[in-house]
Amino acid sequence: MMPLTKFYHIKILNVAGPRASKDPAIYNDVFKILDMAYKIHKVDQIRNLEKLPKTVIEAVERLIVDLPLKDKTTIAKMAEKDLMTLQITLGSYIGSEFGIWTGNAELSGSCKRASGDVHVDPGHAPTVIIEELWKQLRGSHRLRVVK
């Protein structure tokens, strides 16, 4: 279930209900509801910032805990050149859920330091985390034949 505080970049919002000519207070009522929803969202963002990973290592540790075993073993089996296929799915998740795209400056800075490239932009930062995740999983989640 998607959290109620998930906001999108809404440019136009159509609200169904009586017209202002039939209910003069409707504009103010809708405005109050939307304003309260926005304020709740901002409070949630502040609370969530405190829970966000601050380093690449913390982000990788969180992913290792959260990802299903099947996904971890799949990533561990991947060739390094194939990691780019994870950008749309896992990269998008990392960028949005770990706050890289919404101002988690500490994690962005950690990605820059980990990559050795001070010019790593927020669009590339999830790649740094995916690569580190892959390295960790190769050591702990690769299936091996035991004799």
N, C-alpha and C positions, 0 to 999 in steps of 0.2 A: 504494500500500500504506500502511495506517495505521501510524504508529509504535507500537512496543510500549509506550511509556511514556504513551500517551494514556489518561488516567483519566477516569471519569465519576463522577457523584455516586451511588455505590452505597450503598444503605441495607441491603440484605440480600444476602448472597453464599452461595449453596448450593454446597458442594463435594462432588463425587461421590467415593466411595471406601469403604473398609471402615469400619464403625461403630467407635466408640471401644471398645465392648465386645469387639470382635474384634481390635483393634489399639490398645492403650492409648497408643502414642506418636503416633498420627495427629494429634491436636489440636496437639501441640507442633511436629510436622513442618510442618503446614499453616501454623501461625502464623509460623514462621521464614521460610517461603517468601514469604508475604504481607508480612511486615515488611521483608524484603530488597527486594521489588519496590517498596514504598512509599519506602524510603530511596533507591533508585536513581532513582525518579521525582523526589524532592526535589532530588537532586544535578543532574539534568537541568534542572529548573526554574531553579536558580541559574545554571547555565551559559547557559541560554537567555535569562535576563534580561539578561545582558551583550550579547547579540546583538540585542535588541529595539530598534526605533526609539525615539528619545527625543523627537523633535519631529514636528510635522505634516509638515514638509518631508521629513524622513527617511522617514516612512511612505509619503508619496506617491512618493518616488523608488524605494522598494522595490517598491511596487505597479506602477509603470511598467515596471520590469525584469521582474517576475514575471508580469504579466498577458499573455495572448496578444494578438497584434495585433488580431484580430477583436474581442475584448472592449474593447480601448482605443478602437477606432474607433466601436464601438457606444455607448460611454459618451460620447465626444466629440460624437456626433450628437444625444444626448438633450437635451430641453428641461429647464431647471432644475427645473420643477415635477414632472418624471418621475423625478428622482433618488431620491425616496422608495421607488420600486420596488426599489431596490438594497439596502435595509436588511436584508431577510431573508437574502439571499445574501452579498453583499460586506460588508455591515455586520457580520454575524455572524462572518465570516472575520476582519475587522479586529479586532473586539472580543476574540476568543479568541486568534488567532495573534500579535497585537501586544501582548498582555498587558493591554489596557485593563480587562478584566473580572477580571483576577487580580493587580492591584497595580502596573502600570506607571505609577507616579505622575508620572514626568517627562512621558510622552506625554499623560496626562490633563491635566496642567497646561498643556502646550503647546496642547492643544485648547481649553482655557478661554481662553487668551490670544489664540489665533487667531480665536475666535468673538467675543471682546469681552464674553463673558458668564461671570462668575465662578461662575455656578450650573450650568454644564454638567455633567450627571451622566455616569457611565460609559456609560449606555445611549444617550446622545445624542452622545458623543464620536466614534463612527465616522462620524456624519453630517458632522461638521466635516471629517474627512479625505476623505470621498467628495466633498464640495463642492470642496475644494481640488484633488483629483485631476481632477475634471471641468473646472475652470478651466484647469489645465495642459494637459490633453488637447485642449481646444478650440483651443489655440494650436499644438499640434504634431501632432495625429492626425485632424483633420477632413479628409475627402476634399473636394477642390476640383476644379472643372473647369478644365483647363489648355488654353488655346487657342493 
